[in-house]
Amino acid sequence: MSCPSIEVRGKRVILLSGFHDTVKAARAKAVLNDTDVKEAGKLQQLARLHPDAVAFGFVAGRWVPAA
């Protein structure tokens, strides 16, 4: 299973969820931009707090580092 990725703070990270379903349906392996991601600003903040995380998920209305 391939998941879309996005560049956050100069590093490519995988998004396990939190992107718009139209992107998922159209491109299984996609490179997203901020307009495709739910609450992109909060993702940027979380990435600053967890610089070693390589994947994030959007769970219960908030971003969590997944790996």
N, C-alpha and C positions, 0 to 999 in steps of 0.2 A: 504494500500500500504506500503510495507516494503522497506526501502532504505538501502544500504550498509553503513557500518561504518568503521572508522579507528581510531587508537589511535594517538592523537596529543598532544605532551607535557604532557604525562601521563594521558590524559583524553580521553575517547571514545566519538567521535563526529559523527554525521550523515552527509553523503554527499548526497545532493539532486541532484547533477549533478557533472560533472567533472571527471568521471571515464570512463574507456574504455568500449565501448558498448558490447564487448564480455563477460566481467564480468557480466554486467547487464543481458544479455540473458542467461548466464549459471547458475547464482545463483541470484535469486531475493533478498534474504537476505544473504549478503556476508560480510565477514570481509576482508578488503582490506589491502594491503601493499603499500609502496611508489611507486612501479613499476606500480601499477594499476591506479594511480591517476595522472591527468594532473597537471603539475607544482607543484609538492609536496613541493618544497622549499618555494614557495610563500604562500602556505597554512600554512606552519609552521610559517612564519613571521606574517601572518594575525591572526593566533591563539594567538600569543604572544600579539598582540595589542588588541584583543577582548577575554580575558580569560573567560568571562562568556557565550560566544556563545556555543550553543549545536549542531548547524547545519550550514553548509556552502554550498553555491552553486557557480558554475563556470558560470559566465554570461559575455558575450562580451569579452572573453579572460582574465578575472581576477576573483579572488575569492572574494566573498562577504559573510559576516555573515548573516545568514537568521533567526536565532532564538536564 
